[in-house]
């Protein structure tokens, strides 16, 4: 419940409680607060039980924590029916990046593959080649593109 309260905040709350209520009334206030928290928990559990009972037997395994989007997504991604673990384990990012780097630098990643670039060889040359138009030649002008 108080997972994000550090030791310094806890000491500050205790000191403020002693200053506000005094040392003689503090045990009574703590008992009242604990009783209220207990009643709220009982009310919450009773409401959950009533909702589960009204939903019927097909929702026996329904958990209210599943309504949290993070929990729902985590549960669905961990579900083995989708086959995501096999996809995740079969994907080697370093290998894929090395292949892309080799393709960009026009190196052949497979030594036995045909070295002919282009669609006929199954590879596309993605390296930048400077195009030097002649002095008198102008690049094509497209008025629709500007």
C-alpha positions in Angstrom: 0.0 0.0 0.0 2.8 2.4 0.9 5.5 1.1 -1.5 6.6 4.6 -2.6 7.2 6.0 0.9 10.8 6.2 1.9 12.3 6.1 5.4 12.6 9.9 5.6 9.0 10.5 4.7 7.9 7.9 7.2 9.9 9.6 10.0 8.4 12.9 9.0 4.8 11.5 9.1 5.5 10.0 12.6 6.9 13.3 13.9 4.0 15.3 12.5 1.5 12.8 14.0 3.1 13.1 17.4 3.0 17.0 17.1 -0.6 17.2 15.9 -2.3 14.5 18.1 0.1 14.4 21.1 1.7 11.3 22.6 -1.3 10.5 24.8 -4.0 10.5 21.9 -1.8 8.9 19.2 -2.5 5.2 20.1 -6.3 5.9 20.0 -5.9 7.6 16.6 -3.8 4.8 15.2 -6.5 2.3 16.4 -9.2 4.3 14.7 -7.3 4.5 11.5 -6.6 0.8 11.5 -10.2 0.0 12.2 -11.3 2.2 9.3 -8.8 0.6 6.9 -10.0 -2.9 8.0 -13.6 -1.9 7.3 -12.7 -0.5 3.9 -10.9 -3.8 3.0 -13.9 -5.8 4.1 -16.2 -3.7 2.1 -14.0 -4.0 -1.0 -13.7 -7.8 -0.6 -17.5 -8.0 -0.2 -18.1 -6.0 -3.3 -15.7 -8.2 -5.3 -17.4 -11.3 -4.1 -20.8 -9.9 -5.0 -19.6 -8.9 -8.5 -18.1 -12.4 -9.1 -21.3 -14.0 -7.9 -23.4 -11.9 -10.2 -21.2 -12.6 -13.2 -21.8 -16.3 -13.0 -19.8 -19.4 -13.2 -18.1 -18.6 -16.5 -16.2 -15.8 -14.8 -14.8 -17.8 -11.9 -11.2 -17.0 -12.8 -11.9 -13.3 -13.4 -9.4 -11.1 -11.5 -9.9 -7.4 -11.0 -6.2 -6.8 -11.4 -6.6 -7.8 -15.0 -8.5 -4.6 -15.6 -5.2 -2.7 -15.2 -3.9 -2.3 -18.8 -0.3 -3.2 -17.9 -1.3 -6.4 -16.2 -3.7 -7.3 -19.1 -1.0 -6.8 -21.7 1.6 -8.7 -19.7 -0.8 -11.6 -19.2 -1.6 -11.7 -22.9 2.0 -11.4 -24.1 3.0 -14.3 -21.7 0.2 -16.4 -23.2 1.9 -19.3 -25.0 -1.0 -19.8 -27.5 0.2 -16.9 -29.7 3.7 -18.3 -30.3 5.4 -15.1 -29.4 8.2 -16.8 -27.4 9.2 -18.7 -30.5 9.2 -15.6 -32.6 11.2 -13.7 -29.9 13.7 -16.5 -29.5 14.1 -16.9 -33.3 15.0 -13.3 -33.9 18.7 -12.5 -33.8 19.0 -8.7 -33.8 22.8 -8.8 -34.2 22.7 -11.1 -37.2 20.0 -8.9 -38.8 21.9 -5.7 -38.2 25.1 -7.3 -39.6 23.2 -8.3 -42.8 21.8 -4.8 -43.2 25.2 -3.3 -42.7 26.8 -5.7 -45.2 24.0 -4.9 -47.7 24.6 -1.1 -47.3 28.3 -1.4 -47.7 27.8 -3.8 -50.6 29.6 -6.7 -49.0 28.5 -10.3 -49.4 27.4 -11.7 -46.1 27.2 -15.3 -47.4 30.5 -16.5 -49.0 28.8 -19.0 -51.2 26.2 -16.6 -52.6 26.4 -15.2 -56.1 28.1 -11.9 -56.1 25.9 -10.3 -58.8 24.1 -7.3 -57.4 20.6 -6.5 -58.6 17.3 -8.3 -58.7 18.7 -11.2 -60.8 21.2 -12.1 -58.1 18.7 -11.6 -55.3 20.5 -8.6 -53.9 19.9 -4.9 -54.3 22.8 -2.5 -54.2 21.9 0.1 -51.5 25.2 2.0 -51.5 25.3 5.6 -52.4 26.9 6.4 -55.7 27.6 9.9 -56.5 26.0 11.0 -59.7 27.9 13.7 -61.5 25.7 15.3 -64.1 27.6 17.0 -67.0 28.2 20.7 -66.9 25.6 21.4 -69.5 23.1 18.9 -68.2 20.5 20.0 -65.7 18.6 17.6 -63.5 15.0 17.0 -64.4 12.6 19.6 -63.1 9.2 18.5 -61.9 6.9 21.5 -61.3 4.4 19.3 -59.4 7.0 18.2 -56.9 7.9 21.8 -55.8 
